[in-house]
Amino acid sequence: MDEITVEAVIDNLERVTVFVDSRLEALDCPADAQFQIEVAMEELFTNIANYAYAPGTGSVTVRAEGEPRAIALTFIDSGVPYDPLAKEDPDLTLSLEERPIGGLGVYMARQCMDEMIYRREDGRNVTTIRKKWESE
């Protein structure tokens, strides 16, 4: 298990991406799975950076646990309680004009991953995403 703790600001997204990508490369993750993981990781990190501590800032820890052909990424922050699984999926049958703004990113993240788990633990948001892949 490896982890990185950074200030939860958009400027640190690249640092977190480099951290995650290095773990994926060490696990021989195929490009299509890596892209899906990056989409979910970016969405979760961006939500924490934009909303967890607003209007202030705080930290976020991203923990990577790899195993053969799979990875689990856990995002831990002490911001306001937010369960990304509590929100209903957007109605994709509505036209763009009819859809409310927001909510599509978390939906996309959930669709890209095999599993997403949220819990509130010791005053912290703990969100874990898991992705498995086949060998190339």
Sequence and secondary structure as in RCSB ss.txt:
>XXXX:A:sequence
MDEITVEAVIDNLERVTVFVDSRLEALDCPADAQFQIEVAMEELFTNIANYAYAPGTGSVTVRAEGEPRAIALTF
IDSGVPYDPLAKEDPDLTLSLEERPIGGLGVYMARQCMDEMIYRREDGRNVTTIRKKWESE
>XXXX:A:secstr
 EEEEEESSGGGHHHHHHHHHHHHHHTT  HHHHHHHHHHHHHHHHHIIIIISTTS  EEEEEEEEETTEEEEEE
EE SS   TTSS    TTS TTTS SS HHHHHHHHHSSEEEEEEETTEEEEEEEEE    
